[in-house]
Amino acid sequence: MSSESDVPGIAGDRSEIDPDIERQMAEAEVAIAEARQRLAEVPAEVVVTNHVMGLYELAAIHLSSIPPDFHAASLAIDAVGVLVDGLGERLGDEYTTLRDALGNIRIAFVNLKGQQG
């Protein structure tokens, strides 16, 4: 049975790695560390709000597909609702906008579902 250190390129044994690949791996590690640092500097409510908007957009995409994918849209809308309703004003300055957007996408879902019969 081999361990991770017996596999070229894994753990401590980098002797068999191409120097160019090793350089690329080191650059990727630096880039990841820099991205983590930048993310740590952003207020949490901004990051969460961005994720909520991504879920909102996901719901809108599924509602606008032909035919609408109500199952996927419902899941995304419910996820937005859990975050917006659950976190409320902890979301910061964007809470009111997110709450209104949630109401609008819920209405759009109901209207489209009604049109489908």
ABEGO torsion letter per residue (X at the ends): XBBAAABBGBEABAAABBAAAAAAAAAAAAAAAAAAAAAAABBAAAAAAAAAAAAAAAAAAAAABOBBBAAAAAAAAAAAAAAAAAAEAAAEAAAAAAAAAAAAAAAAAAAAAAAAX
